[in-house]
Structure formats: structure tokens, C-alpha cells
Amino acid sequence: MSTTLRISLDAVIVAVTDDVPRVLTVAGPAEASFEALPSGPLDIQQHPTLERGIRAWVSAQTELHLGYLEQLYTFGDRDRGSASGSEPSRVI
């Protein structure tokens, strides 16, 4: 059985104003009533690096142009992203 590998880029943008930490969110999917982190898939045709990919997604979704950027953690557990009854996939 073949497994599809997908790379998801998710940004957590944190700021502190008036001693209150804040996290930037965007509207979730149209059918949902929640907010989400700026994110999108890594497109190897458009994004030659992870950094350029996340910068593109953040800019497109928030019109914010990032300065300093650091990758803090990578999640890649074997069952991450596989939905019941869907094509087997692994999301990193």
C-alpha cells in the first residue's frame, strides 16, 4: 500500500501588547465557525524552501510581511493527518 506524503506549513505568530500575549489567526474554512493559524501546503513548484513557503502563505492570508522567522518544531507522527476511510497519507 502506498502512502501519500503531504507537507503542511503552519505559522504561529505571537506578539505582546500591553503585557497581553496575542496569536494571529485567520478565518477558518468557509463551512466552519472557527479561526485558524495561517497555513497552507508546501508546493514544491512555487516554494523552493519551507521558509519561502510559509512567508508566501502568511502574506497571502494576512497581508503581513514577516521579519525574523524561526522553525521551532516539526510534527511528523506516523498517523498524523490520516482520516478514517480516506487515502492513506502522512502529514508533516
C-alpha positions in Angstrom: 0.0 0.0 0.0 1.3 3.4 -1.0 1.2 6.4 1.4 1.0 10.0 0.2 3.3 12.4 1.9 1.9 16.0 2.4 3.8 18.8 4.0 1.7 21.4 5.8 3.1 24.8 6.7 1.5 26.4 9.8 2.6 29.7 11.4 2.2 30.7 15.0 2.7 34.5 15.0 3.0 35.8 18.6 3.0 39.5 19.8 2.7 41.1 23.2 0.8 44.3 23.5 0.0 46.0 26.8 1.6 42.9 28.5 -1.0 40.6 26.9 0.2 37.8 24.6 -1.7 37.5 21.3 -1.6 35.0 18.5 -2.5 36.0 14.9 -5.4 33.9 13.5 -7.3 33.9 10.2 -10.8 32.8 9.3 -11.2 29.0 9.2 -12.8 27.1 6.3 -16.0 28.7 4.9 -18.2 26.0 6.4 -16.6 26.3 9.8 -17.2 28.9 12.5 -13.7 29.0 14.0 -10.4 30.8 13.4 -7.2 29.1 12.4 -3.5 29.7 12.2 -2.2 31.0 8.8 -1.3 27.8 6.9 -1.1 26.0 3.7 0.5 23.1 1.9 4.1 23.2 0.7 4.0 23.5 -3.1 7.4 22.3 -4.4 6.8 24.1 -7.7 6.2 27.5 -6.1 8.1 27.2 -2.8 11.8 26.2 -3.1 12.1 26.2 0.7 10.0 25.8 3.8 10.7 29.4 4.8 9.6 30.9 1.5 6.5 28.7 1.6 5.4 29.9 5.0 6.2 33.5 4.1 4.0 33.2 1.0 1.1 31.7 2.9 1.2 34.3 5.7 1.5 37.2 3.3 -1.4 35.8 1.2 -3.7 35.2 4.2 -2.9 38.2 6.4 -1.0 40.8 4.2 1.7 40.7 6.9 5.3 40.5 5.7 7.3 38.6 8.2 10.7 39.7 9.5 12.6 37.2 11.6 11.3 33.7 11.2 12.3 30.5 13.1 11.2 26.9 12.8 10.6 25.8 16.3 9.1 22.3 15.9 8.2 19.7 13.3 5.3 17.3 13.8 5.5 14.1 11.8 3.9 11.3 13.7 3.1 8.3 11.6 -0.7 8.7 11.9 -0.9 12.5 11.7 -3.3 13.6 9.0 -4.9 10.2 8.1 -8.7 10.5 8.2 -10.8 7.3 8.6 -11.8 6.0 5.2 -9.5 8.3 3.2 -6.5 7.6 1.1 -3.6 6.8 3.4 -1.5 9.9 3.9 1.2 11.3 6.2 1.3 15.0 7.0 4.5 16.6 8.2 
